[in-house]
Amino acid sequence: MNIGDKAPEILGKDEQGREIRLSDYRGRKLVLYFYPKDNTSGCTAEACSLRDNFEALQGAGYEVVGVSKDSAASHQKFKEKHELPFPLIADVDKELMQAMGAWGEKSMYGKKVMGTIRTTFVINEEGIIENILAGKQIKTKEHAKQILGK
């Protein structure tokens, strides 16, 4: 997916088993962020940055949805442990990650592996991707400020 593309309508199921659709957020901007794994240091820092700045993000017209290949049960524990106020999609089959280009080859400890590429899509009120942050561009501890342009 690229800037200017329309995001997919069906995003997946969250930690409660509810289907999340792009149209659920029509009229609001959506931060759709893909992260590798629940309860790892970078992913926790990123989620907590979004949590700690959630009111500011909402005040600027954004909603937030996280996505990883972890199970709904893992997401529930992660969400409860860190008091995350936004849904987490359990993309266990990697369908959304592959469709959005957030799954692919990356280097891990000098080896090439397939995995989640940390990626954030900022989607406008009409469902069009207006910004993409990926990989090393993302500063996990300051991610919300990156989105808000501060």
N, C-alpha and C positions, 0 to 999 in steps of 0.2 A: 504494500500500500504506500501511496505517496501523498504529499500535500496536494489538495484539490480533489482527491478521490472521496467517494461516499463510503462511509464505514458500513460494515454488514449490519443488517437489521437484527438478527438473532446473535446475541453475544454469548450466551451460555446459561448455565444454572449456577446460582450462588450457593453459599454454605448452608442455606436452609432448603435447597432444592427448588427455589423459585426461578422461573425463567426470566432472564434479564434481556430486554430488547432496547435497541437504540431509540425507538419511538417513546420509550418510558421517559426519556430525557429531552424530548422535543421542546424547544424554547429555552433550554439551558445549555451551557457549554459542558462538555464531558471530558474529564481527565481519565483516560483508559490506560492504566499502566500495567505492564507485564514485568514480572519479577521471577527469579529462578526458584526460590524455595522459602517456605514458611520457616520462621525461627532461626534464620542465619543472620549473621551480623549486619551485612549490607542491606538485606531485604527488610530486616527489622528497623534499621535506621531510616530507610526510605518510607516505610509505612508510618512510623512515628512522626516523621517530618510532615507528612500529609495529615495525620491525626492532629498534631499540635497546631496546625495552621488551617484546620478544616473550616472554622468560622470565617476566616479571611478569604478562603477559596470560595465558600458559598456566597459571601458578601460581594465577591467579584463575578458571581453568576456561574460558578463551576460546581459540578457534582463530581464525585470520585468513585471509580470502580477499579479494583485490583484484579489481576488475573495471574494464576500460576497453574502448573500441572498437578499440584497437590490435591488430595481428596477433600471432599466437603468436610469430613470429620477433622482433618488437619487444619483446614481454614477456620472451623468453629473454635478450636482451641487457640489458634493464633490470634483470632479476632478478640476472644474473651481475655486472653492474657494481656494484650496490649490495648484493650478498650478501643478498638477501631470502630469509627462511626459510619463506615461505608461497606458495601457488599464486596465479597471476594468470590470471583468466579472460579470454580473447580474445572479447569480445562484438561481433564485427565487424558483425553484422547488427542490433545494438542491441535484440535481442529481450528480454533480461533487463532492460536499462536501462528500456525502455518499460514492461514488466510491473511493475517496481518503482517507477516514477515518477521515475527518475533521468535521464530524457532529456526535454528540453523547451526552452521559450524562455527565454533569459537575455540579459543585457546584456553586451556586450563592446566596450569603448572607445566607449560611448555608442550603439552599434547593437544592435538586437534580432537575435539569431541563435539557431538551434537547436543545442543541444549537451548535453554531459553536465553535469548538476547535481551538484556534489560532495555526496555523500550517504553516510552510514554507518548501516546497520541493525544493531542489536544483537538477535540472535535467541536465544531461550532454548533449553533442552535439549529441548523438545518441538517446536521449529520455529516458535514463535510470536514475532512481532516485539514486543520489549519496550521498545525505545527507538529513536528516529530523530534523527540530527543532520544538518543540511543547510545548504548554502550558507555564509553568513557566520558561522554558529554554529561551524563547524569551524575550529580554530586548527591549521594544518597542522604546525607545529613541535612542538606539544604534544598532538597528537591522541590518543596512547595514554593520556596522563594524563587527558584528558577522559573516555575510555571507562572507565578505572579509578576515576574520581571523585576524583582527587587534585588 
